[in-house]
């Protein structure tokens, strides 16, 4: 990562970037940093298709220049969602528009800290937990690659399982409450190709392909509680076991 001109991409330290970070060019061992990525995503989680404001902030005493790269990935390490630049003077897209980095005018800290803001739109097709990964380079400003300190930070959001609409679909799941085996009546849902099942923490626990007019969910291996069923890209529907 070049603090002067921004990252070339693929240096966020994420699984999808094979863990590669700024130390590929800058010496040293990366240091874990907490709470360097913040957003206005609610405590309930993200809503599919909604747009959120994210802030990346790095802090180090005596820093000369600060750079970063941030990306978002699903549980399989696939890039997800869409980033948008809100301050083109200090930030830009990189890595095929799948990440955000600083510009040449966006690397000067205020005191010992530097913050950047940008937007991210969640995917319409909710895919479970999404993690944001960022690598920060706290440079000493000597124009070289030695003496810099690299930090890694991440934060994970689950889908908003309280965002439930169209309760009529809940009657398609029966019995509800259930002892574990749940029938799906597909009448009116002929174009549905798959369903996602989330636990109350927003974690994707099952994904089923549907090819018939009738199917069944087996959650007998799960504990008692509240679960949420999503038909293709629709909102969540409550299921009680």
Helices and strands as residue ranges (DSSP letters): G 15-17, G 22-24, E 31-32, E 37-39, E 51-59, E 65-73, E 82-84, E 91-94, E 99-102, E 113-121, E 130-139, E 149-157, G 167-172, E 173-174, E 181-185, E 194-198, E 204-209, E 214-218, E 226-231, E 236-240
